[in-house]
């Protein structure tokens, strides 16, 4: 059940109305049932896997807390329990997501050494959102182990924490101290939350359906036929992919935040104007904030962070970003993408210390442009579908056919001129809104402070644009959110 589907537009109002009609003490049970119904729309077996992960980490949290309270003799059991829980969850993730990747590597080695018979790949359906909810559940267990939170004794509350449908399949990856602490508390209906939530949802649908899905047509056209489209076509398509993946993922996260807010829950804002970043390190403070924070707190800092000397810090950074790339997908190209982002930061630390500027405006502008170009270059490996296709695209990018920018060729990439102009205007609006966020303005609160007729007019224009150029516009398709595959 996609957010941008008729099914969800019918499902969510029913969930919200029943939620506020029910007594406060049982509302979380209704949300839990609704969340499993939402998730099992992709398949009943996926619901069983989610339940299994939930039971495992719920019991692990209780066992770890009890072992920690029993005294020094039980400390080793506490560590064993944590290690076993992490290992079992990662084994599940590895089986569904990385088994065929490992088999592929093994087959390449067998072929290289001319030994043995190739291993057959296994037909496995990747459960939707498995990387997200396993990381969220593991974060809870680690927090209990560290003594940062108490283990949740109420199974239904914990099950809702893992399965909460607005953020279940594509994040944000919530911390227990934020989301779990909100579950079970009676939440009365708030007209303010309803208004703000619907505004967030509307903006999220705009990002997804007007910008991301329209940009995807251009990207798919060029990347899908590199023999025909070369040079500046690839440059333009790579730029649009940088916009597409941002609006696709930020659109989902914004809809998730709005959906949760209508129900009275506050989720993490996963993006904070990332393309205004002045360094790659700054970019990763603003992009997929919940995942970046997860890797920082549960991997980078335990490895020593930046406390073990410069060389160790750089190694830790590269390892974390390589694993971050692998988290996104079982392919070498994702690892290369992650390593590129790590290498950028290592080099950036050196360059920043040796570069002096007198013109502050010129420095910041050049840094932002440079960061966007570097990030876009890395996105090419992310989108290409493999290292070899990415290298071919880089080679073909060297064709100098700049005239296509002025002769109307861009309108032949699947998006006619009128729709192309709307897409460009929408991207400009995106950057204007992001700039407001960048300078610290709460855009939703500022919008809610406007007079009612300005809000109504703006909302009507956005809704009209979504209907005309998104849902019912030419070339529209209910495109699945990119991050669902992770």
C-alpha positions in Angstrom: 0.0 0.0 0.0 1.8 3.1 -1.3 1.2 6.5 0.2 0.4 7.8 -3.3 -2.4 5.3 -3.9 -6.1 5.3 -3.7 -5.9 2.5 -1.1 -4.0 4.7 1.3 -6.3 7.6 0.8 -9.1 5.4 1.9 -7.2 3.6 4.6 -5.8 6.5 6.5 -9.0 8.5 7.2 -10.6 5.4 8.5 -7.7 4.7 10.8 -7.6 8.3 12.1 -11.4 8.5 12.7 -11.6 5.2 14.6 -8.4 6.1 16.5 -10.0 9.2 18.0 -13.3 7.6 18.6 -11.8 4.7 20.7 -11.0 5.2 24.4 -7.4 6.4 25.0 -6.2 3.2 26.6 -6.8 1.0 23.6 -5.9 3.4 20.8 -2.4 2.0 20.5 -3.8 -1.4 20.0 -5.9 -0.1 17.1 -2.8 1.5 15.6 -0.9 -1.8 15.9 -3.6 -3.7 14.1 -3.7 -1.0 11.4 0.0 -1.0 11.1 0.1 -4.8 10.5 -2.8 -4.5 8.0 -0.8 -1.8 6.2 2.4 -3.8 6.1 0.7 -7.1 5.2 -0.7 -5.5 2.1 2.7 -6.5 0.6 2.3 -10.1 1.7 1.3 -12.0 4.8 4.6 -13.7 5.2 6.3 -10.3 5.5 4.0 -9.6 8.5 5.3 -12.9 10.2 8.9 -11.7 9.7 8.1 -8.4 11.3 6.5 -10.1 14.2 9.5 -12.4 14.6 11.9 -9.5 14.8 9.6 -7.8 17.2 9.4 -10.8 19.6 13.1 -11.4 19.4 14.2 -7.8 20.3 11.4 -7.4 22.9 12.6 -10.5 24.8 16.2 -9.5 24.3 15.6 -6.1 25.9 14.0 -7.6 29.0 16.7 -10.3 29.3 19.5 -7.7 29.0 18.0 -5.4 31.6 17.5 -8.3 34.0 21.1 -9.5 33.5 22.4 -6.0 34.1 20.6 -5.8 37.4 21.7 -9.3 38.6 25.3 -8.3 39.3 28.7 -8.8 37.9 28.3 -12.5 37.4 25.6 -11.9 34.9 27.4 -9.2 32.9 28.8 -11.8 30.5 25.3 -13.1 29.8 24.2 -9.5 29.1 26.9 -9.2 26.5 26.2 -12.6 25.0 22.5 -11.7 24.8 23.3 -8.5 23.0 25.7 -10.2 20.6 23.2 -13.0 19.8 20.4 -10.5 19.2 22.5 -8.4 16.9 23.8 -11.5 15.1 20.4 -13.0 14.6 18.9 -9.8 13.2 21.8 -9.2 10.9 21.6 -12.8 9.8 18.0 -12.3 8.8 18.9 -9.1 7.0 21.8 -10.9 5.3 19.7 -13.8 4.2 17.0 -11.8 2.6 19.1 -8.9 1.2 22.7 -10.1 0.7 22.6 -13.9 0.1 22.6 -13.7 -3.7 25.2 -10.9 -3.6 27.5 -13.2 -1.7 26.7 -16.1 -4.0 27.5 -13.8 -7.0 30.9 -13.0 -5.5 31.6 -16.7 -4.9 30.7 -17.5 -8.5 33.1 -14.9 -9.7 35.9 -16.4 -7.6 35.1 -19.9 -8.8 35.2 -18.7 -12.4 38.4 -16.8 -11.9 40.2 -19.9 -10.5 38.4 -22.3 -12.8 37.3 -24.5 -9.9 34.0 -25.9 -8.9 30.5 -25.5 -10.3 28.6 -22.2 -10.2 26.3 -21.9 -7.2 22.6 -21.3 -8.1 21.1 -18.1 -6.9 18.2 -18.3 -4.4 14.8 -16.9 -5.3 14.1 -14.6 -2.4 11.5 -11.8 -2.1 13.1 -8.9 -0.2 10.7 -7.8 2.6 9.7 -4.2 2.3 11.5 -1.9 4.7 13.4 -4.7 6.4 16.6 -2.6 6.7 14.6 0.1 8.4 12.8 -1.8 11.1 15.7 -4.1 11.9 17.9 -1.1 12.5 15.2 0.6 14.6 14.7 -2.6 16.7 18.5 -3.1 17.2 18.9 0.6 18.2 16.3 -0.1 21.0 18.2 -3.2 22.2 21.6 -1.4 22.2 20.0 1.5 24.2 18.7 -0.9 26.8 22.2 -2.6 27.0 23.8 0.8 27.6 21.3 1.7 30.3 20.0 4.7 28.3 16.4 3.5 28.5 14.4 1.0 30.5 13.2 -2.1 28.7 9.6 -1.9 27.6 7.5 -4.4 29.4 4.3 -3.9 27.5 4.6 -6.0 24.4 1.8 -4.2 22.4 3.4 -0.8 23.0 6.8 -2.2 21.9 5.3 -3.9 18.8 3.7 -0.6 17.7 7.1 1.1 18.1 8.6 -1.3 15.6 5.6 -1.5 13.3 4.2 2.1 13.4 2.9 2.3 9.8 3.8 5.9 8.9 7.5 5.3 9.2 7.6 1.5 9.0 8.8 0.8 5.4 11.1 3.8 4.7 11.9 5.6 7.9 12.8 7.7 9.6 14.6 5.2 11.8 13.2 6.3 15.1 14.9 6.1 18.5 13.0 4.6 21.4 13.5 7.7 23.5 11.5 9.6 20.9 8.8 7.3 19.5 8.4 4.6 22.2 8.0 7.3 24.8 5.0 8.7 22.9 3.2 5.4 22.5 0.4 4.5 25.0 -0.1 8.1 26.1 -3.7 9.1 25.5 -3.8 11.7 22.7 -6.9 13.8 22.3 -7.8 15.2 18.9 -6.0 18.4 18.0 -7.2 20.6 15.2 -3.8 22.2 15.1 -2.1 18.9 14.6 -4.6 18.0 11.9 -3.9 21.2 10.0 -0.1 20.9 10.3 -0.2 17.2 9.5 -2.3 17.8 6.3 0.1 20.6 5.2 3.1 18.3 5.6 1.3 15.5 3.7 0.4 17.9 0.9 3.9 19.1 0.6 5.2 15.5 0.6 2.8 14.5 -2.1 4.0 17.6 -4.1 7.6 16.6 -3.8 6.9 13.0 -4.7 4.4 13.3 -7.5 5.1 16.6 -9.1 8.9 16.6 -8.9 10.3 13.1 -8.2 8.0 11.1 -10.5 8.4 13.7 -13.3 12.2 13.9 -13.0 12.3 10.0 -13.0 11.0 10.0 -16.5 14.0 12.0 -17.7 16.4 10.0 -15.7 15.0 6.6 -16.8 15.0 7.8 -20.5 18.7 8.8 -20.5 20.1 6.1 -18.2 18.1 3.4 -19.9 19.5 4.2 -23.4 23.1 5.4 -23.0 23.9 4.5 -26.6 21.5 7.2 -27.8 21.9 9.8 -25.0 25.4 11.0 -24.3 27.4 14.0 -23.2 25.2 16.7 -21.7 22.2 14.4 -21.7 23.9 12.4 -19.0 24.9 15.5 -17.1 21.3 16.7 -17.1 19.9 13.3 -16.2 22.4 13.0 -13.3 21.3 16.5 -12.0 17.6 15.4 -12.2 18.4 12.2 -10.4 19.9 14.2 -7.5 16.6 16.1 -7.4 14.5 12.9 -7.9 16.0 10.9 -5.1 15.9 13.8 -2.7 12.2 14.6 -3.4 11.3 10.9 -3.5 12.8 10.2 -0.1 12.0 13.6 1.5 8.5 13.4 0.1 8.0 10.0 1.8 9.4 11.2 5.1 7.3 14.4 5.0 4.1 12.4 4.3 5.1 10.1 7.2 5.6 13.0 9.5 2.3 14.5 8.5 0.4 11.2 8.9 1.9 10.7 12.3 1.2 14.3 13.4 -2.5 13.9 12.5 -2.5 11.0 15.0 -0.7 13.0 17.6 2.8 11.6 17.1 6.0 13.6 16.3 8.6 11.9 14.1 12.1 13.0 13.3 12.6 15.4 10.4 14.9 13.3 8.2 16.1 16.2 5.9 17.3 19.7 6.6 18.1 21.4 3.3 20.9 19.0 2.3 21.7 20.7 -1.0 22.6 23.9 0.8 25.4 22.1 2.6 28.8 23.8 2.5 30.8 20.5 2.9 30.1 16.8 2.3 30.3 16.3 6.1 27.6 19.0 6.5 25.6 17.3 3.8 25.5 14.1 5.8 24.3 16.1 8.8 21.3 17.1 6.7 20.6 14.0 4.6 18.8 11.0 6.0 19.5 12.3 9.4 18.1 9.3 11.3 20.3 6.8 9.4 23.4 9.0 9.7 22.7 9.3 13.5 22.3 5.5 13.8 25.7 4.8 12.2 27.3 7.5 14.2 26.0 6.4 17.6 26.0 2.6 17.1 29.1 2.1 14.9 31.3 5.1 14.4 31.7 6.1 18.0 32.0 2.6 19.3 34.9 2.1 16.8 36.6 5.0 18.4 35.2 7.9 16.4 37.7 10.7 16.2 39.4 9.9 19.5 42.0 7.4 18.2 44.2 9.7 16.0 43.8 11.0 12.5 44.5 7.7 10.6 42.1 5.7 12.8 39.5 8.4 12.4 39.8 8.3 8.6 39.6 4.5 8.6 36.5 4.5 10.8 34.9 7.1 8.5 35.6 5.1 5.3 34.3 1.8 7.0 31.1 3.4 8.1 30.3 4.9 4.7 31.2 1.7 2.9 28.7 -0.1 5.2 26.2 2.7 4.7 26.5 2.1 1.0 26.0 -1.7 1.5 23.0 -0.9 3.7 21.4 0.7 0.7 21.8 -2.3 -1.6 23.7 -5.5 -2.3 25.9 -4.2 -5.1 29.5 -3.0 -5.5 28.2 0.2 -7.0 26.5 1.1 -3.7 29.8 0.4 -1.8 31.6 2.7 -4.3 29.0 5.4 -3.7 29.5 5.1 0.1 33.3 5.1 -0.2 33.2 8.2 -2.4 31.2 10.1 0.3 33.8 9.0 2.9 36.8 10.0 0.7 35.2 13.4 0.0 35.1 14.0 3.8 38.7 12.9 4.3 39.9 15.2 1.5 37.6 17.9 2.6 39.2 18.1 6.1 42.6 18.6 4.5 41.5 21.2 1.9 39.5 23.2 4.4 42.5 23.7 6.6 44.7 24.9 3.8 42.3 27.2 2.0 41.8 30.8 2.9 39.2 33.1 1.5 38.6 36.9 1.9 35.2 36.9 0.2 32.8 35.1 2.5 29.9 35.1 0.0 32.1 33.8 -2.8 33.5 31.1 -0.6 30.1 29.8 0.6 28.7 29.9 -2.9 31.6 28.0 -4.4 31.5 25.5 -1.6 27.8 24.8 -2.1 28.2 24.3 -5.8 31.2 22.1 -5.3 29.4 19.9 -2.8 26.4 19.6 -5.1 28.6 18.5 -8.0 30.5 16.0 -5.8 27.3 14.5 -4.4 25.8 14.3 -7.9 28.9 12.6 -9.2 28.5 10.0 -6.5 24.8 9.6 -7.3 25.8 8.4 -10.7 27.2 5.3 -9.2 24.1 4.9 -7.1 21.8 5.1 -10.1 23.8 3.4 -12.8 23.1 -0.2 -11.7 26.7 -1.3 -11.5 30.3 0.0 -11.5 30.8 -0.9 -15.2 27.7 0.9 -16.4 28.7 3.9 -14.3 32.2 4.0 -15.9 30.6 3.8 -19.3 28.3 6.7 -18.5 31.4 8.7 -17.3 33.1 8.0 -20.5 30.1 8.9 -22.6 29.7 12.1 -20.6 32.7 13.5 -22.4 30.8 14.2 -25.6 30.4 18.0 -25.9 26.9 18.5 -27.3 25.9 21.6 -25.4 23.5 22.7 -28.1 20.9 20.4 -26.8 20.3 22.9 -24.0 18.9 25.4 -26.5 17.4 23.4 -29.4 14.5 21.8 -27.7 16.1 18.4 -27.3 15.4 18.3 -23.6 11.7 18.2 -24.3 12.1 14.9 -26.1 13.2 13.0 -23.0 9.7 11.9 -22.1 8.5 15.2 -20.5 6.9 17.7 -23.0 7.8 21.3 -22.8 4.8 22.4 -20.7 5.4 19.7 -18.1 9.2 20.4 -18.2 8.6 24.0 -17.3 6.3 23.1 -14.4 9.0 20.7 -13.2 11.6 23.5 -13.2 9.3 25.9 -11.4 8.5 23.2 -8.8 12.3 22.7 -8.3 12.8 26.4 -7.8 10.0 26.4 -5.2 11.7 23.4 -3.5 14.9 25.3 -3.1 13.1 28.4 -1.8 11.4 26.4 0.9 14.7 24.6 1.7 16.5 28.0 2.0 14.0 29.0 4.6 14.7 25.8 6.5 18.4 26.4 6.1 18.3 29.8 7.8 16.4 28.3 10.7 12.8 29.2 9.9 10.1 26.6 10.8 8.3 26.7 7.5 5.2 24.9 8.7 4.7 27.3 11.6 5.4 30.3 9.4 2.9 29.0 6.9 0.3 28.4 9.7 0.8 32.0 10.8 -0.5 33.4 7.5 -4.0 34.5 7.1 -6.5 31.8 6.3 -7.2 32.9 2.7 -3.5 32.9 1.8 -3.1 29.4 3.3 -6.2 28.2 1.4 -5.0 29.7 -1.9 -1.6 28.1 -1.5 -3.0 24.7 -0.6 -5.4 24.8 -3.5 -2.6 25.6 -5.9 -0.5 22.8 -4.6 -3.5 20.4 -4.7 -4.4 21.5 -8.3 -0.8 21.0 -9.4 -0.6 17.5 -7.9 -3.9 16.5 -9.6 -2.9 18.0 -12.9 0.8 17.2 -13.1 1.0 14.3 -10.7 -2.0 12.0 -10.1 -3.9 12.6 -13.3 -1.3 14.3 -15.5 0.1 12.9 -18.7 2.8 10.2 -18.3 1.9 9.7 -14.7 2.6 6.3 -13.1 2.2 5.3 -9.4 5.9 5.1 -9.0 7.1 3.2 -5.9 9.3 5.1 -3.5 13.0 4.5 -4.2 13.8 3.7 -0.6 11.2 1.0 -0.4 13.8 -1.3 -1.9 16.3 -0.8 0.9 
